Amino acid sequence: MSMTNIDVDDTILAEAMRLMGTTTKKDTINNALSDYVSRLKRLEALEKLSRRAAAGEFEPTMRVHEARKLAQREAAE
């Protein structure tokens, strides 16, 4: 871990601490950075899945899933 001196808006930091329930500036900033990175990674994954879906990559799997659901419904009747 590195030590870095930065200027932080005290009002925003206090609000972040309140919302996160953290008690130290260090924990608040580390949690905020971790959350930010996690969110961007999830967005990247969603974009990748969206591109694959648009290319029709999941169509065969969806057809199999729908056929299984239909067979289960018919068996239950």
NORGIFEN-V984081 format. One record per run of one state. SS is the DSSP state (A for helix, B for strand, O for the rest). FROM is the first residue (numbers start at 0). LEN is the number of residues. If there is no record, write none. Layout:
ss	from	len
SS	FROM	LEN
SS	FROM	LEN
This chain:
ss	from	len
O	0	9
A	9	11
O	20	4
A	24	30
O	54	4
A	58	18
O	76	1
